[in-house]
């Protein structure tokens, strides 16, 4: 029953929903749950933004251009964006488990685009501690958000490439 919906033609919709869910979930943890993201968390979000943009373009191309020759290209691009997300998330998991060191920017958070004198004085009086990339603020079954992102993104990349290179029978 599910296999009739889970097709290469419908995969961009599933990919869009998956990336939107992961990105909005991360935003909910940040803004509702109060869990500040580290630098590596932000990088993972960018990969999901890429998936969202690619899938929207793919769906628009399908709507306005009936030529299906672009389908495989978009499936590969979606797969590549998920692969980047997987790579960043797996790297982050390795940093969390102390398998390897994180980047030097791990202690630097994403700040505002404009800084004025009042912001500098406020920061001097009230220093903000940014979370370290090696400290996972949340776990479920001993798996961090980066771990779940790696799992979902890795599977999604395999599905995308599987659909892209599946032989037509």
Backbone as JSON, one array per atom type, in Angstrom:
{
  "sequence": "XXXXXXXXXXXXXXXXXXXXXXXXXXXXXXXXXXXXXXXXXXXXXXXXXXXXXXXXXXXXXXXXXXXXXXXXXXXXXXXXXXXXXXXXXXXXXXXXXXXXXXXXXXXXXXXXXXXXXXXXXXXXXXXXXXXXXXXXXXXXXXXXXXXXXXXXXXXXXXXXXXXXXXXXX",
  "N": [[0.82, -1.19, 0.0], [1.84, 1.31, 0.91], [3.94, 1.46, -0.87], [2.96, 2.33, -3.29], [2.84, 5.05, -3.04], [5.37, 5.78, -2.26], [7.54, 6.59, -4.29], [9.89, 7.3, -6.96], [8.99, 9.54, -8.24], [7.48, 10.82, -6.28], [9.34, 11.21, -4.31], [10.75, 13.76, -4.02], [8.82, 15.27, -2.62], [8.56, 13.86, -0.2], [11.22, 14.17, 0.66], [11.34, 16.94, 0.97], [9.47, 17.27, 3.07], [10.77, 15.81, 5.08], [13.23, 17.23, 5.45], [12.21, 19.75, 6.14], [10.92, 19.04, 8.52], [13.09, 18.21, 10.15], [14.62, 20.57, 10.24], [12.76, 22.47, 11.27], [12.25, 21.18, 13.67], [14.77, 21.42, 14.91], [14.81, 24.2, 15.19], [12.66, 24.47, 16.95], [13.66, 23.15, 19.24], [15.61, 25.0, 19.84], [14.27, 27.58, 20.11], [11.92, 27.12, 21.57], [12.53, 25.08, 23.4], [14.84, 26.11, 24.47], [17.46, 25.3, 23.98], [20.52, 26.14, 23.09], [22.12, 26.21, 19.94], [25.23, 24.86, 18.72], [28.11, 25.77, 16.7], [28.46, 23.74, 14.76], [25.94, 22.66, 14.66], [24.5, 24.67, 13.37], [25.66, 24.5, 10.83], [24.67, 22.03, 9.94], [21.99, 22.68, 9.65], [22.05, 24.31, 7.42], [22.48, 22.52, 5.34], [20.02, 21.22, 5.26], [18.42, 23.34, 4.52], [19.33, 23.61, 1.93], [18.38, 21.21, 0.8], [15.65, 21.77, 0.95], [15.39, 24.01, -0.79], [16.28, 22.87, -3.22], [14.36, 20.81, -3.6], [12.01, 22.31, -3.83], [12.55, 23.74, -6.18], [12.75, 21.55, -7.91], [10.11, 20.57, -7.82], [8.74, 22.77, -8.86], [9.87, 22.85, -11.42], [8.86, 20.46, -12.42], [6.16, 21.1, -12.44], [5.96, 23.25, -14.27], [7.46, 22.52, -16.46], [7.12, 19.98, -18.5], [8.9, 18.09, -19.34], [10.6, 15.28, -18.4], [13.3, 14.86, -18.15], [14.88, 16.09, -16.29], [14.44, 14.97, -13.86], [16.13, 12.9, -12.78], [18.51, 14.33, -12.34], [17.7, 16.16, -10.34], [17.02, 14.35, -8.3], [19.57, 13.36, -7.76], [20.82, 15.73, -6.87], [19.31, 16.26, -4.58], [20.0, 13.98, -3.14], [22.75, 14.49, -2.85], [22.73, 16.79, -1.24], [21.56, 15.74, 1.08], [23.57, 13.93, 1.67], [25.68, 15.65, 2.33], [24.54, 16.74, 4.65], [24.45, 14.4, 6.19], [27.24, 13.88, 6.39], [28.17, 16.16, 7.81], [26.67, 15.87, 10.17], [27.52, 13.35, 11.08], [30.21, 13.9, 11.53], [29.86, 15.73, 13.6], [28.74, 14.05, 15.56], [30.95, 12.42, 16.03], [32.64, 14.32, 17.22], [31.17, 14.85, 19.51], [31.37, 12.38, 20.82], [34.01, 12.37, 21.3], [35.72, 11.19, 19.45], [37.21, 12.46, 17.59], [38.61, 15.75, 17.14], [36.77, 18.81, 17.13], [36.1, 21.61, 14.93], [38.01, 24.67, 15.2], [36.31, 26.8, 15.47], [34.24, 26.03, 17.02], [33.54, 27.08, 19.47], [32.49, 29.48, 18.9], [29.61, 31.17, 18.39], [26.79, 31.75, 16.17], [26.4, 34.99, 15.55], [24.77, 38.22, 15.71], [24.18, 40.12, 12.73], [24.83, 42.77, 12.73], [26.64, 44.81, 14.92], [26.64, 46.98, 17.62], [27.88, 49.67, 19.76], [26.51, 49.52, 22.19], [25.8, 46.83, 22.26], [28.3, 45.65, 22.56], [29.13, 46.65, 25.07], [27.11, 45.52, 26.64], [27.67, 42.82, 26.28], [30.12, 42.68, 27.57], [29.36, 43.11, 30.2], [27.51, 41.08, 30.64], [28.45, 38.21, 29.97], [28.04, 35.71, 27.46], [27.84, 32.28, 27.36], [28.68, 30.17, 24.9], [27.5, 27.08, 23.6], [29.57, 24.2, 23.6], [30.72, 22.27, 20.84], [31.26, 19.69, 21.45], [29.6, 18.94, 23.47], [26.62, 17.5, 23.85], [23.42, 18.76, 24.14], [21.05, 17.39, 24.45], [19.57, 14.17, 24.56], [18.11, 11.16, 23.33], [17.47, 7.93, 24.03], [20.21, 7.67, 24.29], [21.16, 8.89, 22.04], [22.11, 11.71, 20.27], [20.83, 14.88, 18.97], [22.33, 15.41, 16.68], [23.09, 12.8, 16.06], [20.61, 11.63, 15.37], [20.04, 13.23, 13.18], [22.12, 12.47, 11.49], [21.44, 9.77, 11.02], [18.83, 9.95, 9.79], [19.44, 11.62, 7.6], [21.42, 10.15, 6.27], [20.02, 7.83, 5.49], [18.09, 9.05, 3.86], [19.75, 10.09, 1.84], [20.67, 7.71, 0.68], [18.22, 6.68, -0.27], [17.52, 8.7, -2.1], [19.63, 8.55, -4.03], [19.24, 5.89, -4.73], [16.69, 5.95, -5.98], [17.4, 7.66, -8.08], [19.2, 6.19, -9.62], [17.92, 3.87, -10.21], [17.03, 1.24, -12.29], [14.83, 1.34, -15.02], [12.21, -0.87, -15.48]],
  "CA": [[0.0, 0.0, 0.0], [2.72, 2.48, 0.99], [4.85, 1.48, -2.02], [2.37, 3.08, -4.41], [3.11, 6.46, -2.8], [6.8, 5.98, -2.06], [8.12, 6.4, -5.6], [10.87, 8.32, -7.36], [8.25, 10.77, -8.59], [7.02, 11.46, -5.05], [10.43, 11.38, -3.36], [11.03, 15.15, -3.64], [7.85, 15.72, -1.61], [8.99, 13.24, 1.06], [12.48, 14.8, 1.05], [10.98, 18.28, 1.45], [8.84, 17.13, 4.38], [11.78, 15.35, 6.03], [14.14, 18.33, 5.78], [11.44, 20.75, 6.88], [10.7, 18.52, 9.88], [14.35, 18.25, 10.89], [15.0, 21.97, 10.44], [11.8, 23.07, 12.21], [12.5, 20.54, 14.96], [15.94, 22.07, 15.5], [14.39, 25.54, 15.61], [11.81, 24.32, 18.14], [14.55, 22.88, 20.37], [16.31, 26.24, 20.17], [13.43, 28.7, 20.53], [10.92, 26.7, 22.57], [13.22, 24.31, 24.43], [15.93, 26.87, 25.06], [18.76, 24.65, 23.79], [21.3, 26.92, 22.13], [22.91, 25.36, 19.05], [26.65, 25.17, 18.53], [28.43, 26.12, 15.32], [28.24, 22.59, 13.88], [24.48, 22.52, 14.51], [24.1, 25.61, 12.32], [26.08, 23.97, 9.53], [23.74, 20.98, 9.55], [20.75, 23.33, 9.22], [22.24, 24.83, 6.07], [22.29, 21.41, 4.41], [18.58, 21.0, 5.11], [17.91, 24.46, 3.71], [19.65, 23.27, 0.54], [17.4, 20.2, 0.37], [14.36, 22.45, 0.78], [15.45, 24.81, -2.01], [16.38, 21.96, -4.37], [13.09, 20.13, -3.82], [11.03, 23.29, -4.33], [12.88, 23.96, -7.59], [12.38, 20.33, -8.64], [8.66, 20.51, -7.93], [8.34, 23.83, -9.79], [10.26, 22.38, -12.76], [7.89, 19.44, -12.8], [4.87, 21.77, -12.67], [5.97, 24.13, -15.43], [8.2, 21.91, -17.56], [6.66, 18.58, -18.51], [10.01, 17.23, -19.74], [11.06, 14.57, -17.2], [14.74, 14.57, -18.2], [15.52, 16.72, -15.14], [14.1, 14.23, -12.64], [17.31, 12.22, -12.23], [19.43, 15.35, -11.85], [17.21, 16.67, -9.06], [17.17, 13.28, -7.31], [20.99, 13.34, -7.38], [21.1, 16.93, -6.08], [18.71, 16.03, -3.26], [20.86, 13.0, -2.48], [24.02, 15.13, -2.48], [22.49, 17.67, -0.08], [21.4, 14.87, 2.24], [24.89, 13.37, 1.96], [26.39, 16.7, 3.06], [23.95, 16.78, 5.99], [24.94, 13.21, 6.88], [28.66, 14.06, 6.7], [28.29, 17.14, 8.9], [26.1, 15.31, 11.4], [28.41, 12.28, 11.55], [31.37, 14.6, 12.07], [29.44, 16.28, 14.89], [28.62, 12.92, 16.49], [32.32, 12.06, 16.4], [33.13, 15.33, 18.15], [30.45, 14.63, 20.78], [31.89, 11.17, 21.46], [35.46, 12.58, 21.46], [36.47, 10.36, 18.52], [38.11, 13.41, 16.95], [38.37, 17.12, 17.6], [35.94, 19.65, 16.29], [36.79, 22.78, 14.38], [38.38, 25.72, 16.17], [35.19, 27.74, 15.6], [33.16, 25.41, 17.79], [33.16, 27.89, 20.62], [31.97, 30.74, 18.4], [28.25, 31.02, 17.92], [26.35, 32.64, 15.1], [25.96, 36.23, 16.17], [23.98, 39.14, 14.91], [24.92, 40.63, 11.58], [25.31, 44.11, 13.06], [26.99, 44.98, 16.33], [26.88, 48.38, 17.95], [28.61, 49.87, 21.01], [25.69, 49.04, 23.31], [25.93, 45.37, 22.28], [29.63, 45.31, 23.1], [29.09, 46.91, 26.52], [26.23, 44.52, 27.23], [28.4, 41.55, 26.28], [31.15, 42.74, 28.61], [28.7, 43.02, 31.5], [26.76, 39.82, 30.71], [29.03, 37.3, 28.98], [27.22, 34.58, 27.04], [28.62, 31.09, 27.12], [28.17, 29.4, 23.77], [27.69, 25.65, 23.84], [30.67, 23.54, 22.9], [30.27, 21.26, 19.89], [31.49, 18.38, 22.04], [28.6, 18.72, 24.52], [25.26, 17.37, 23.31], [22.5, 19.23, 25.18], [19.83, 16.58, 24.5], [19.7, 12.79, 24.1], [16.99, 10.24, 23.43], [18.07, 6.6, 23.89], [21.65, 7.92, 24.22], [21.48, 9.41, 20.71], [21.93, 13.17, 20.26], [20.16, 15.42, 17.78], [23.24, 15.18, 15.55], [22.99, 11.39, 15.73], [19.37, 11.4, 14.63], [20.18, 13.89, 11.88], [22.99, 11.62, 10.67], [20.68, 8.59, 10.61], [17.79, 10.32, 8.83], [20.06, 12.16, 6.39], [22.1, 9.06, 5.57], [18.99, 7.01, 4.83], [17.5, 9.85, 2.79], [20.71, 10.14, 0.74], [20.61, 6.4, 0.0], [16.95, 6.61, -1.0], [17.6, 9.62, -3.25], [20.5, 7.96, -5.05], [18.58, 4.66, -5.17], [15.69, 6.33, -6.97], [18.04, 8.3, -9.22], [19.9, 5.23, -10.46], [17.11, 2.66, -10.38], [16.74, 0.93, -13.7], [13.42, 1.21, -15.38], [11.96, -2.23, -15.99]],
  "C": [[0.86, 1.26, 0.0], [3.6, 2.59, -0.25], [4.27, 2.23, -3.21], [2.62, 4.58, -4.26], [4.6, 6.76, -2.71], [7.53, 5.63, -3.35], [9.14, 7.49, -5.89], [10.16, 9.63, -7.69], [7.83, 11.53, -7.34], [8.15, 11.75, -4.06], [10.75, 12.83, -3.04], [10.06, 15.69, -2.59], [8.22, 15.15, -0.24], [10.27, 13.91, 1.58], [12.23, 16.2, 1.61], [10.39, 18.2, 2.86], [9.85, 16.69, 5.44], [12.7, 16.49, 6.43], [13.43, 19.44, 6.54], [11.23, 20.31, 8.33], [11.97, 18.6, 10.72], [14.77, 19.68, 11.2], [14.06, 22.65, 11.44], [11.94, 22.46, 13.6], [13.69, 21.16, 15.66], [15.6, 23.48, 15.98], [13.51, 25.48, 16.86], [12.66, 24.03, 19.38], [15.25, 24.16, 20.81], [15.37, 27.27, 20.8], [12.37, 28.35, 21.56], [11.6, 25.98, 23.73], [14.38, 25.02, 25.08], [17.3, 26.23, 24.93], [19.52, 25.39, 22.69], [22.13, 25.99, 21.25], [24.37, 25.79, 19.01], [26.88, 25.47, 17.04], [28.14, 24.96, 14.37], [26.75, 22.33, 13.67], [23.97, 23.45, 13.41], [24.48, 25.09, 10.94], [25.12, 22.89, 9.03], [22.42, 21.57, 9.05], [20.87, 23.82, 7.79], [22.04, 23.72, 5.03], [20.8, 21.13, 4.2], [17.92, 22.14, 4.35], [18.18, 24.2, 2.23], [18.68, 22.23, 0.0], [16.06, 20.87, 0.08], [14.35, 23.25, -0.53], [15.47, 23.91, -3.24], [15.04, 21.29, -4.65], [12.01, 21.09, -4.32], [11.28, 23.58, -5.81], [12.47, 22.75, -8.43], [10.87, 20.25, -8.85], [8.13, 21.59, -8.87], [8.69, 23.44, -11.23], [9.26, 21.35, -13.27], [6.55, 20.08, -13.17], [4.86, 22.53, -14.0], [6.73, 23.58, -16.64], [7.89, 20.42, -17.55], [7.75, 17.59, -18.95], [10.62, 16.59, -18.48], [12.56, 14.3, -17.2], [15.49, 15.15, -17.0], [15.32, 15.92, -13.86], [15.33, 13.6, -11.99], [18.31, 13.22, -11.65], [18.98, 15.86, -10.49], [17.28, 15.61, -7.97], [18.62, 13.19, -6.83], [21.36, 14.56, -6.53], [20.52, 16.81, -4.67], [19.57, 15.05, -2.48], [22.18, 13.61, -2.03], [23.84, 16.05, -1.27], [22.28, 16.85, 1.19], [22.73, 14.24, 2.64], [25.75, 14.39, 2.71], [25.87, 16.79, 4.49], [24.43, 15.59, 6.81], [26.39, 13.4, 7.31], [28.88, 15.04, 7.85], [27.79, 16.58, 10.22], [26.99, 14.2, 11.96], [29.68, 12.87, 12.15], [31.04, 15.14, 13.46], [29.3, 15.17, 15.94], [30.01, 12.47, 16.95], [32.94, 13.04, 17.38], [32.47, 15.14, 19.51], [31.01, 13.43, 21.54], [33.41, 11.22, 21.64], [36.28, 11.61, 20.6], [37.51, 11.2, 17.8], [37.76, 14.8, 17.45], [37.49, 17.85, 16.61], [36.74, 20.82, 15.75], [37.07, 23.83, 15.46], [37.24, 26.7, 16.41], [34.06, 27.19, 16.44], [32.71, 26.24, 18.98], [32.56, 29.23, 20.2], [30.58, 30.5, 17.84], [27.94, 31.97, 16.79], [25.76, 33.89, 15.73], [25.11, 37.06, 15.24], [24.83, 39.69, 13.78], [25.45, 42.03, 11.83], [25.54, 44.2, 14.56], [27.22, 46.47, 16.56], [27.55, 48.46, 19.32], [27.82, 49.35, 22.21], [25.76, 47.52, 23.42], [27.25, 44.93, 22.89], [29.66, 45.53, 24.61], [28.22, 45.89, 27.24], [26.93, 43.16, 27.32], [29.49, 41.53, 27.35], [30.55, 42.57, 30.0], [28.0, 41.69, 31.71], [27.32, 38.84, 29.69], [28.11, 36.1, 28.72], [28.14, 33.4, 26.77], [27.97, 30.3, 25.99], [28.4, 27.92, 24.05], [28.86, 25.11, 23.02], [30.1, 22.47, 21.98], [30.39, 19.84, 20.48], [30.48, 18.03, 23.14], [27.21, 18.67, 23.9], [24.26, 17.76, 24.4], [21.27, 18.34, 25.36], [20.13, 15.2, 23.94], [18.35, 12.08, 24.22], [17.55, 8.86, 23.1], [19.57, 6.7, 23.64], [22.1, 8.37, 22.82], [21.16, 10.91, 20.72], [21.15, 13.6, 19.02], [21.03, 15.22, 16.54], [23.2, 13.71, 15.11], [21.74, 11.06, 14.95], [19.44, 12.05, 13.25], [21.05, 13.04, 10.95], [22.21, 10.4, 10.15], [19.65, 8.94, 9.53], [18.4, 10.81, 7.51], [20.76, 11.08, 5.58], [21.11, 8.17, 4.84], [18.37, 7.77, 3.66], [18.44, 9.97, 1.59], [20.69, 8.83, -0.04], [19.34, 6.25, -0.83], [17.0, 7.48, -2.25], [18.44, 9.03, -4.37], [19.9, 6.66, -5.58], [17.53, 4.95, -6.22], [16.33, 6.9, -8.23], [18.65, 7.27, -10.17], [19.17, 3.9, -10.61], [16.82, 2.47, -11.85], [15.25, 0.82, -13.91], [13.22, -0.17, -15.98], [10.68, -2.29, -16.76]]
}
